[in-house]
């Protein structure tokens, strides 16, 4: 990257006119030195002694508040749904920034959009994610069942990369020689979740509710609107401050982080789209066409929880339902797609159970996700019942089940909307179908359960629109903007 282009791009992006939509801009100044800059100030920091140290601060430090408890609880979020940077928090911001730029195809500049920004120019929604801000980064974390401490709602925070090491420890997976559970893991074991005085569970079932805002999810469970999630909460421990997604806080990057224990910059699924510097080509992973093959972009040596389970129990059966990050799984929805043997899907949601007709009819995304999630339930229930599509299956040691409806609804209406609440009710009923199947299999009391998301979701301000790409073009700066916010600068690289 030409330093001239970087400086000129920063001048444009940090212009006060763009302050309503540009929260801050992240960059790497040297191999282990990084900068976060905003219109109010900047901070330069570096890795040091296993942590980070500040080298320089000018004006207001954009990372001054990294409090994980900021805006926790639905009441607090409703009072300030899209806070300004000075009222926001950025948990684990130093490591979030550093890990991103460890990848060889990391952008020259990473633009972090504001909490209020409605991406109308980029096909935005009333609910958004992708930034470092706590509401967009915070996912729910519920762990319950056999071998889990039953502490209820606790004022704690985790990172998504901590999930797989913790679940491996809970199951009794044998550690690697270096004491970790997965090669190159960034996460640590959340020891407070594991009841060391109890027997290990024989099975683990993980539910990922894509894009689910934990403030909303916990409130719906407490109100009685999500009785199956409430059942899991009553059986275990819930982190009030959630689990923080890796930067960028987007779908496939963090699906992969949850299941591998690595940050996006370390496992290789860098964003939903990015520029492959070595090949000089665009990579898109988060689309219906590319989901089945997206894991080809993992860096060498990445392991999943499926791999860790098989390393300890080579004959154990694991299942990945509706999950693109299916590395090492014995059963995988997307393996059917790769083989050209796609399970039969309903042509419409008409007649399917667990749907809110008020939204499924007018909303294309709600309708599609209802069909997809119904298919996920059919598969998960079929596997636990011992047969799916004429094939018999043993009880899975580990099953991962991804539901998409919450992401579609929280995007469409924002997390504080009626359509978001409806998606939680519908998804909760589908979770209940899987729990019932585990009970029919006689395995419920010997199973641990995990409920998490890949990122949070924040209500946007429909009046806060704009597009920094237009300002960059007007300034004559050559660039590509991938995934929206990953800027690659220089002559010959522009789209």
ZALUM-211639 format. One record per residue (C-alpha): residue in one letter; x, y, z. Coordinates in steps of 0.1 Angstrom, whole numbers, padded with zeros to 4 digits, always signed. Each point is the difference from the previous one (the first is absolute). Last residue first. Example, Ala and Ser with C-alpha at 12.3 -4.5 7.8 and 13.67 -1.06 7.14 Angstrom:
# ZALUM-211639
S+0137-0011+0071;A-0014-0034+0007;
# end
This chain:
# ZALUM-211639
X-0132-0024-0084;X+0031+0019+0009;X+0033-0020+0003;X+0019+0014-0030;X+0014+0030+0019;X-0002-0003+0038;X-0023-0007+0030;X-0019-0030+0014;X-0028+0011+0023;X-0019-0025+0021;X-0031+0019+0011;X-0027-0015-0021;X+0008-0037-0005;X+0025+0013-0024;X+0006+0037-0008;X+0026+0002-0029;X+0021+0031-0004;X+0015+0027-0022;X-0003+0034+0016;X-0013+0027-0023;X-0015+0021+0028;X-0035-0004-0014;X+0006-0038+0000;X+0008+0001+0037;X-0030+0022+0008;X-0023-0024-0019;X+0015-0030+0018;X-0008+0016+0034;X-0037-0006-0005;X-0028+0017+0018;X-0030-0006+0022;X-0009+0010+0036;X-0037+0008-0004;X-0011-0036+0003;X+0019-0002+0033;X+0013-0036+0005;X-0011-0026+0026;X+0030-0022+0008;X+0006-0037-0004;X+0024-0024+0017;X+0025-0025-0014;X+0003-0037-0008;X-0026-0011+0024;X+0000-0023+0030;X-0020-0028+0017;X+0019-0030+0014;X-0015-0032+0014;X+0016-0028+0020;X-0014-0035-0003;X-0003-0030+0024;X-0034+0009+0014;X-0013+0005-0035;X+0012-0032-0015;X-0030-0023+0000;X-0003+0004-0037;X-0036+0014+0005;X+0016+0027+0022;X+0025+0010-0027;X-0029+0002-0024;X-0019+0022+0024;X+0029+0023+0003;X+0002+0002-0038;X-0037+0010-0003;X+0004+0025+0028;X+0028+0018-0019;X-0026+0002-0029;X-0025+0016+0024;X+0027+0025+0012;X+0006+0009-0036;X-0037+0010-0006;X-0001+0020+0033;X+0033+0017-0007;X-0011+0008-0036;X-0032+0016+0013;X+0020+0023+0024;X+0021+0012-0030;X-0031+0006-0020;X-0014+0021+0028;X+0030+0023+0000;X+0028+0009+0024;X+0026-0023-0017;X-0004+0019-0033;X-0029-0005-0024;X+0016-0017-0029;X+0034-0008+0014;X-0014-0015+0032;X-0024-0020-0021;X+0026-0016-0023;X+0025-0006+0027;X-0026-0016+0023;X-0011-0023-0028;X+0034-0016-0007;X+0002-0030+0024;X+0032-0020+0002;X+0002-0034+0017;X+0032-0015+0013;X-0001-0036+0012;X+0027-0017+0021;X+0002-0036+0013;X-0028-0007-0025;X-0024-0029+0007;X+0005-0025-0028;X-0014+0006-0034;X-0021-0021-0025;X-0004+0011-0036;X-0033+0000-0018;X-0003+0038-0003;X+0006+0005+0037;X+0000-0028+0027;X+0010-0004+0036;X-0025+0023+0018;X+0030+0023+0009;X+0010+0002-0037;X-0036+0005-0012;X-0005+0028+0026;X+0031+0018-0012;X-0008-0005-0036;X-0037+0010+0001;X+0009+0030+0023;X+0025+0013-0025;X-0026-0004-0028;X-0024+0022+0020;X+0028+0025+0005;X+0005+0003-0038;X-0037+0003-0007;X-0005+0027+0027;X+0031+0017-0012;X-0015+0004-0034;X-0033+0014+0013;X+0017+0024+0023;X+0022+0012-0028;X-0029+0004-0024;X-0021+0019+0025;X-0037+0006-0008;X-0012-0036+0008;X+0024-0011+0027;X-0006+0031+0021;X-0036-0001+0010;X+0000-0038-0005;X+0023-0005+0029;X+0015-0035-0005;X+0006-0029+0022;X-0014-0028-0022;X+0001-0001-0038;X-0034+0002-0018;X+0011+0027-0025;X+0038+0006+0004;X+0005-0003-0037;X+0016-0024-0025;X+0008-0024+0029;X+0036-0012-0002;X+0011-0035-0011;X+0035-0008+0013;X+0027+0010-0026;X+0019-0028-0015;X+0025+0018-0022;X+0029-0014+0020;X+0011+0035+0011;X-0036+0008+0009;X-0004-0032+0021;X+0033+0009+0017;X-0017+0033+0009;X-0024-0017+0024;X+0029-0018+0017;X+0003-0034+0017;X+0034-0013+0010;X+0013+0035+0009;X+0037+0008-0004;X-0005+0035-0014;X-0036+0010-0001;X+0003+0038+0001;X-0029+0005-0024;X-0026-0011+0026;X-0035-0011-0009;X+0004-0031+0023;X+0036-0011+0008;X+0000-0035+0016;X+0025-0020+0020;X+0004-0038+0004;X+0027-0013+0023;X+0022-0028-0015;X+0033+0019+0005;X-0008+0011+0036;X+0027+0023+0012;X+0012+0013-0034;X-0036-0003-0013;X-0012+0025+0026;X+0027+0025-0009;X-0007-0003-0037;X-0037+0007+0005;X+0009+0029+0023;X+0018+0014-0030;X+0036+0000-0011;X+0020+0025-0021;X+0033-0014-0012;X+0002+0018-0033;X-0019+0033-0004;X-0037-0003-0007;X-0010+0012-0034;X-0013-0034-0011;X-0025+0003+0028;X-0023+0021-0023;X-0008-0029-0023;X-0036-0007+0011;X-0007+0036+0009;X+0010+0014-0034;X-0032-0001-0021;X-0024+0009+0029;X+0022+0029+0009;X+0025+0008+0028;X+0034-0011-0014;X+0009+0026-0027;X+0037+0003-0009;X+0011+0027-0025;X+0031-0006-0020;X+0036+0010-0002;X+0012-0034+0008;X+0025+0009+0027;X-0020+0031+0012;X-0033-0019+0004;X-0025+0028+0003;X-0028-0005+0026;X-0036-0011+0003;X-0021-0014+0029;X+0031+0008+0020;X+0034-0015+0008;X-0008-0037-0002;X+0037-0008+0005;X+0003-0016+0035;X+0023+0026+0015;X-0014+0033-0012;X-0035-0012+0007;X+0009-0009+0037;X+0006-0036+0009;X-0019-0023+0023;X-0009-0022-0029;X-0038-0003+0003;X-0009+0034+0013;X+0026+0017-0022;X-0014-0017-0031;X-0036+0013+0007;X+0019+0032+0007;X+0015+0007-0034;X-0032-0015-0016;X-0024+0025+0014;X+0015+0034+0008;X+0016+0017+0030;X+0032+0010-0019;X+0017-0003+0024;X-0006-0030+0023;X-0032-0005+0019;X-0004+0008+0037;X-0018-0026+0022;X-0028+0013+0022;X-0002+0027+0027;X-0026-0018+0019;X+0018-0033-0004;X-0025-0028+0006;X+0006-0031+0021;X-0019-0032+0002;X-0033-0019+0001;X-0023+0030+0006;X+0015+0017-0031;X-0006-0031-0021;X-0037+0000+0010;X-0002+0037-0007;X+0013-0007-0035;X-0028-0026-0003;X-0026+0024+0014;X+0007+0029-0024;X-0029+0024+0004;X-0002-0006+0037;X+0011+0035+0010;X+0034-0011+0013;X+0008-0018-0033;X-0010+0031-0020;X+0022+0022+0022;X+0030-0024-0004;X-0003+0000-0038;X-0005+0038-0003;X+0030+0009+0021;X+0019-0029-0017;X-0004+0014-0036;X-0004-0030-0022;X+0019+0004-0033;X+0000-0037-0008;X-0015-0022+0027;X+0028-0026+0004;X-0011-0031+0019;X+0025-0025+0014;X-0008-0035+0011;X+0026-0019+0021;X-0001-0037+0008;X+0015-0024+0026;X+0001+0027+0026;X+0029+0000+0025;X-0008-0011+0035;X-0004+0028+0026;X+0024+0014+0026;X+0019+0021-0025;X-0032+0018-0009;X+0012+0019-0032;X-0012+0035-0006;X+0024+0018+0024;X+0029-0016-0020;X-0006+0020-0031;X+0027-0017-0020;X+0021+0024-0021;X-0003+0012-0035;X+0027+0009-0026;X+0004-0036-0012;X+0030-0007-0023;X-0007-0038-0001;X-0030-0009+0021;X-0004-0013+0035;X+0030+0017+0016;X+0023-0014+0026;X+0032+0000-0022;X-0002-0038-0004;X-0036+0003-0013;X-0028-0003+0026;X-0022-0031+0002;X-0036+0008-0005;X-0020-0003+0032;X-0033+0013-0013;X+0002+0031+0022;X+0037+0006-0010;X-0010-0001-0037;X-0030+0022+0006;X+0023+0026+0017;X+0026-0002-0028;X-0028+0004-0025;X-0017+0031+0017;X+0030+0021+0009;X+0004+0013-0036;X-0035+0016+0004;X+0014+0022+0027;X-0012+0000+0036;X-0018+0024+0023;X-0013-0003+0036;X-0028+0014+0021;X-0018-0033+0007;X-0035-0012-0010;X-0006-0035+0014;X+0028-0017+0020;X-0007-0036-0009;X+0036-0012-0008;X+0001-0023-0030;X+0009-0037+0001;X-0034-0011-0015;X-0023+0027-0011;X+0005+0037-0008;X+0022+0026-0017;X-0016+0033-0012;X+0021+0027-0017;X-0017+0028-0019;X+0021+0020-0026;X+0015+0034+0006;X+0019+0015-0030;X-0028+0022-0015;X-0012+0013+0034;X+0036+0004+0013;X+0013+0021-0028;X+0028-0016-0020;X-0020+0001-0033;X-0016-0026-0023;X-0036+0002+0011;X-0033+0015-0012;X-0037+0002+0007;X-0023+0024-0019;X+0017-0013-0032;X+0027+0009-0025;X+0002-0006-0037;X+0033+0019-0004;X-0013+0035-0005;X-0027-0007+0026;X+0027-0010+0025;X-0017+0014+0031;X+0027+0014+0022;X-0011+0005+0036;X+0027-0022+0016;X+0027+0016-0021;X+0019-0019-0027;X+0034-0014+0006;X+0022+0006-0031;X+0029-0024-0003;X+0029+0014-0018;X+0027-0018-0020;X-0021-0031+0000;X+0011-0034+0014;X+0010-0024-0027;X+0031-0012+0017;X-0020-0006+0032;X+0016+0014+0032;X-0018+0033-0006;X-0033-0014+0014;X+0017-0014+0031;X+0014+0034+0010;X-0033+0018-0001;X-0020-0024+0021;X+0030-0003+0024;X-0001+0037+0007;X-0038+0003+0000;X-0006-0027+0027;X-0034+0016+0007;X-0008+0032-0020;X-0024+0022+0020;X-0024+0027-0010;X-0010+0033+0015;X+0029+0020-0015;X-0004-0018-0033;X-0036+0011-0003;X-0027-0024+0012;X-0024-0018-0023;X-0027-0016+0022;X+0004+0024+0030;X-0030-0004+0023;X-0012-0031-0017;X+0035-0016+0005;X-0001+0007+0038;X-0034-0015+0003;X+0010-0031-0020;X+0029-0008+0023;X+0037+0007-0004;X+0007+0033-0016;X+0036+0001+0013;X+0008-0031+0019;X+0030-0010-0021;X+0019+0033+0008;X+0025+0007-0027;X-0002+0038+0004;X+0031+0020-0011;X+0002-0018-0033;X-0006+0031-0022;X+0027+0018+0022;X-0011+0037+0000;X+0025+0025-0011;X+0033-0015-0011;X+0013-0031+0017;X+0034-0017-0005;X+0018-0032+0007;X-0028-0019+0018;X+0009-0035+0012;X-0015-0033-0009;X+0001-0035+0015;X+0021-0032-0002;X+0031+0020+0010;X-0006+0028-0025;X-0022+0003-0031;X-0002+0036-0012;X-0021+0031+0004;X-0007+0033-0018;X-0031+0019+0011;X-0020+0026-0018;X-0022+0030+0005;X-0034+0016-0004;X-0005-0005-0038;X+0010-0036+0006;X+0032-0020-0002;X+0009-0035+0011;X+0037-0008-0006;X+0021-0032+0001;X+0035-0012+0006;X+0011-0036-0002;X+0011-0003-0036;X+0000+0038-0005;X-0026+0027-0004;X-0030-0023-0001;X-0034+0017-0005;X-0034+0006+0015;X-0023+0028-0009;X-0027+0013+0024;X-0037+0006+0005;X-0006+0010-0036;X-0037+0007-0006;X-0008+0032+0019;X+0037+0010-0002;X-0001+0003-0038;X-0003+0038-0001;X+0026+0002+0027;X+0026-0013-0025;X+0016-0031+0014;X-0007-0021-0030;X+0014+0026-0025;X+0032+0007+0019;X+0004-0037+0006;X-0002-0007-0037;X+0026+0027-0007;X+0024-0015+0026;X-0004-0035-0013;X+0003+0010-0036;X+0033+0018+0008;X+0012-0030+0019;X-0001-0020-0032;X-0012-0035+0009;
# end
